[in-house]
Amino acid sequence: MVLVGATHDDKQVATGRFGALMAIDMEADGLATILIEAE
């Protein structure tokens, strides 16, 4: 479970429960592109 706070930034970075680094790119139309990099 990953909790990401809503901010005015275009991109956010969150750490997953398994240590994976996830870069979340929020698009203007509301779609989210999530890039997951497993360690």
SESETOR-501787 format. One record per atom (N, C-alpha, C): residue in one letter; x, y negated, z; atom name; residue number from 1. Coordinates in Angstrom, 2 decimals. Layout:
- A/X/Y/Z/CA/NUM
...
END
This chain:
- M/0.84/1.20/0.00/N/1
- M/0.00/0.00/0.00/CA/1
- M/0.87/-1.24/0.00/C/1
- V/0.60/-2.13/-0.94/N/2
- V/1.39/-3.35/-1.06/CA/2
- V/0.48/-4.56/-0.91/C/2
- L/0.87/-5.45/-0.02/N/3
- L/0.09/-6.67/0.18/CA/3
- L/0.85/-7.86/-0.39/C/3
- V/0.21/-8.55/-1.32/N/4
- V/0.85/-9.71/-1.94/CA/4
- V/-0.01/-10.94/-1.68/C/4
- G/0.57/-11.93/-1.05/N/5
- G/-0.17/-13.15/-0.76/CA/5
- G/-0.36/-13.98/-2.01/C/5
- A/-1.48/-14.65/-2.11/N/6
- A/-1.75/-15.50/-3.26/CA/6
- A/-1.05/-16.84/-3.10/C/6
- T/-0.23/-17.17/-4.07/N/7
- T/0.46/-18.46/-4.03/CA/7
- T/0.29/-19.15/-5.37/C/7
- H/0.87/-20.32/-5.50/N/8
- H/0.79/-21.05/-6.75/CA/8
- H/1.94/-20.70/-7.68/C/8
- D/2.80/-19.79/-7.23/N/9
- D/3.94/-19.39/-8.06/CA/9
- D/3.46/-18.47/-9.18/C/9
- D/4.17/-18.52/-10.31/N/10
- D/3.80/-17.67/-11.44/CA/10
- D/4.23/-16.23/-11.21/C/10
- K/5.31/-16.05/-10.46/N/11
- K/5.81/-14.70/-10.23/CA/11
- K/6.04/-14.44/-8.75/C/11
- Q/5.79/-13.21/-8.34/N/12
- Q/5.97/-12.83/-6.95/CA/12
- Q/6.74/-11.53/-6.89/C/12
- V/7.44/-11.32/-5.79/N/13
- V/8.19/-10.08/-5.62/CA/13
- V/7.76/-9.42/-4.32/C/13
- A/7.42/-8.16/-4.41/N/14
- A/6.97/-7.43/-3.22/CA/14
- A/7.75/-6.13/-3.09/C/14
- T/7.87/-5.66/-1.86/N/15
- T/8.55/-4.39/-1.62/CA/15
- T/7.52/-3.31/-1.30/C/15
- G/7.55/-2.23/-2.04/N/16
- G/6.59/-1.14/-1.84/CA/16
- G/6.93/-0.32/-0.61/C/16
- R/6.01/0.54/-0.23/N/17
- R/6.17/1.35/0.98/CA/17
- R/7.29/2.37/0.82/C/17
- F/7.67/2.70/-0.42/N/18
- F/8.74/3.66/-0.66/CA/18
- F/10.05/2.98/-1.01/C/18
- G/10.10/1.66/-0.84/N/19
- G/11.33/0.93/-1.09/CA/19
- G/11.49/0.48/-2.54/C/19
- A/10.47/0.70/-3.35/N/20
- A/10.55/0.27/-4.74/CA/20
- A/10.35/-1.24/-4.83/C/20
- L/11.15/-1.88/-5.67/N/21
- L/11.04/-3.32/-5.85/CA/21
- L/10.07/-3.60/-6.99/C/21
- M/9.01/-4.32/-6.69/N/22
- M/7.99/-4.59/-7.69/CA/22
- M/7.88/-6.08/-7.98/C/22
- A/8.08/-6.44/-9.24/N/23
- A/7.93/-7.83/-9.65/CA/23
- A/6.55/-7.98/-10.27/C/23
- I/5.74/-8.83/-9.68/N/24
- I/4.38/-9.01/-10.16/CA/24
- I/4.26/-10.34/-10.91/C/24
- D/3.89/-10.25/-12.19/N/25
- D/3.76/-11.44/-13.02/CA/25
- D/2.28/-11.70/-13.28/C/25
- M/1.75/-12.73/-12.65/N/26
- M/0.35/-13.05/-12.84/CA/26
- M/0.16/-13.92/-14.08/C/26
- E/-0.68/-13.43/-14.98/N/27
- E/-0.95/-14.17/-16.20/CA/27
- E/-2.09/-15.17/-15.95/C/27
- A/-2.21/-16.14/-16.84/N/28
- A/-3.22/-17.18/-16.68/CA/28
- A/-4.64/-16.62/-16.79/C/28
- D/-4.80/-15.52/-17.52/N/29
- D/-6.13/-14.94/-17.72/CA/29
- D/-6.51/-13.98/-16.59/C/29
- G/-5.65/-13.87/-15.60/N/30
- G/-5.99/-13.04/-14.44/CA/30
- G/-5.37/-11.66/-14.48/C/30
- L/-4.79/-11.27/-15.62/N/31
- L/-4.17/-9.95/-15.70/CA/31
- L/-2.82/-9.97/-15.00/C/31
- A/-2.43/-8.86/-14.45/N/32
- A/-1.16/-8.77/-13.73/CA/32
- A/-0.25/-7.74/-14.38/C/32
- T/0.98/-8.14/-14.64/N/33
- T/1.97/-7.22/-15.16/CA/33
- T/2.88/-6.83/-14.01/C/33
- I/2.93/-5.55/-13.70/N/34
- I/3.72/-5.10/-12.56/CA/34
- I/4.91/-4.27/-13.04/C/34
- L/6.11/-4.75/-12.71/N/35
- L/7.32/-4.03/-13.07/CA/35
- L/7.86/-3.33/-11.83/C/35
- I/8.01/-2.01/-11.92/N/36
- I/8.46/-1.25/-10.75/CA/36
- I/9.86/-0.69/-10.99/C/36
- E/10.76/-1.00/-10.07/N/37
- E/12.13/-0.49/-10.16/CA/37
- E/12.39/0.38/-8.95/C/37
- A/12.45/1.69/-9.18/N/38
- A/12.67/2.62/-8.07/CA/38
- A/14.15/2.68/-7.73/C/38
- E/14.45/2.81/-6.44/N/39
- E/15.84/2.88/-6.01/CA/39
- E/16.35/4.30/-6.10/C/39
END
